[in-house]
Amino acid sequence: MLIAESLQSDHIYRNNADYLTRQGKFESNVRSYPRKLPLAIAKAEGVWVTDVEGNTYLDCLAGAGTLALGHNHPEVVASLNDFLASGMPMHTLDLTTPLKDAFSETLLHLLPGNGRDYCLQFCGPSGADAVEAALKLAKTVTGRSNILSFSGGYHGMTHGALAVTGNAAPKNAIHTLMPGVQFLPYPHEYRCPLGIGGEAGVQALMHYFTQFIEDVESGVSLPAAVILEAVQGEGGVNPAPSGWLRSIREVTRKHGILLILDEVQAGFARTGKMFAFEHAGIEPDIIVMSKAVGGGLPMALLGIKRQFDAWAPGAHTGTFRGNQMAMAAGMTTLEVLQRQALTAQAERRGNWLKQQLTLLQQRYPALGQVRGRGLMLGIEIVDERQRPDGLHSYPMDARLAAAIQQHCFSHGLLLERGGRNGNVVRLLPPLIIDEEQCALLIARFEQALIAALAQLRAA
Ligand SMILES: Cc1ncc(COP(=O)(O)O)c(C=O)c1O
């Protein structure tokens, strides 16, 4: 069956609304993105998505940061075509192949110290699968049962991953998630969780963390692991201060606590370094990787410090640990990221976008803070008509943030929100976005912002 041909002849639904109605009939109520981005995608190339009505959109969601090289990058497509024509196997459980061998060598080389001290664990295909594996491994290594996580962290939707995720809404519906999870406050430049702010707030959080671990009367047993994102994505694009990260690394090492860095979203050049933890110069014990590493196809892995590879053979398995096509797409993606120096380009373009957004902020005070690293940017939307708090931060305006997203959609710009109640507008464009497209992004964003303000602030 030739899919593209059959779709052209059989499918007569020509508008977004028809497809969305049918999707509503076919699929569970759980679907999420179509509620905010009501389109049916017909085609996609680079940073562009075209819907079934022929409308084009600049895609700054990019598969929630998965599509580092954008849609259907010619080199990724060529490597997939080549793979399919080669007779190589599509599925091999965790049996090795020459492709897997080459992919493993390429990926390991990107880990700290060229991966000398690390080994890889291929997990089930989603980021959450790899998070589950990391938590289990930390418990296996240490013989301990508790996990420390941070407010605003996002690690996935399976029972263990959700247990270490900050957002309470999806947790409240589920009883008895993985026990033994303790949350601590994550630094926030605009809304310091201790109400102190600035460097003093970060110092206080560092002190609090150390005290929490070292105080024999803190009330909790030493944890097996600390899990965190170096730049929180879903939590509202919150970069961790480097000093805070280094202090967490120091304390965890001292007490034999495994440090798990979740690089599912921030990894692979997005923040202007290959991994976001590199900004702090630390080496994690376990690195969780997914999204971009599969070049747009499902893959998730752990990078494990060899000394902590305590798994017994078969102690953590899964049918889909050997997605060979994802390895082909992933290997090409990693190669292009390096050859085209997209790490440095992400930093440059990100700095330019941040600068432009900061200029907009001067004219539109509803843009409370512009933050992020590289091409992982967030704009916290506030109600500047209200009274600021003691740290000069205005109350969140999630309603305006939702309206901005909606108007961005109408102006041909796809983006997602994150943060508390979705009050942060997030930009995760493909890393191949060029200067002209960046300028267009800013222009469309401003038009959408004006329309949203007119809608909600007119009175
Ligand atoms: C930091 C982080 N960890 C884990 C996950 C979960 O990945 P998946 O949705 O593939 O399970 C995500 C997904 O967005 C993420 O951003």
The ligand as an SDF file (V2000), in Angstrom:
LIG
                    3D

 16 16  0  0  0  0  0  0  0  0999 V2000
   12.6590   17.0450   30.7320 C   0  0  0  0  0  0  0  0  0  0  0  0
   11.7210   15.9670   30.2860 C   0  0  0  0  0  0  0  0  0  0  0  0
   11.8330   14.7350   30.8110 N   0  0  0  0  0  0  0  0  0  0  0  0
   11.0380   13.7270   30.4300 C   0  0  0  0  0  0  0  0  0  0  0  0
   10.0440   13.9290   29.5120 C   0  0  0  0  0  0  0  0  0  0  0  0
    9.1360   12.7980   29.1290 C   0  0  0  0  0  0  0  0  0  0  0  0
    9.3790   12.3960   27.8340 O   0  0  0  0  0  0  0  0  0  0  0  0
    8.2400   11.5800   27.0480 P   0  0  0  0  0  0  0  0  0  0  0  0
    7.1150   12.5360   26.8300 O   0  0  0  0  0  0  0  0  0  0  0  0
    8.9030   11.1590   25.7820 O   0  0  0  0  0  0  0  0  0  0  0  0
    7.8730   10.4440   27.9060 O   0  0  0  0  0  0  0  0  0  0  0  0
    9.8770   15.1980   28.9300 C   0  0  0  0  0  0  0  0  0  0  0  0
    8.8270   15.4480   27.9430 C   0  0  0  0  0  0  0  0  0  0  0  0
    8.5440   16.5510   27.5440 O   0  0  0  0  0  0  0  0  0  0  0  0
   10.7340   16.2460   29.3430 C   0  0  0  0  0  0  0  0  0  0  0  0
   10.6160   17.4850   28.8390 O   0  0  0  0  0  0  0  0  0  0  0  0
  1  2  1  0
  2  3  1  0
  2 15  2  0
  3  4  2  0
  4  5  1  0
  5  6  1  0
  5 12  2  0
  6  7  1  0
  7  8  1  0
  8  9  2  0
  8 10  1  0
  8 11  1  0
 12 13  1  0
 12 15  1  0
 13 14  2  0
 15 16  1  0
M  END
$$$$
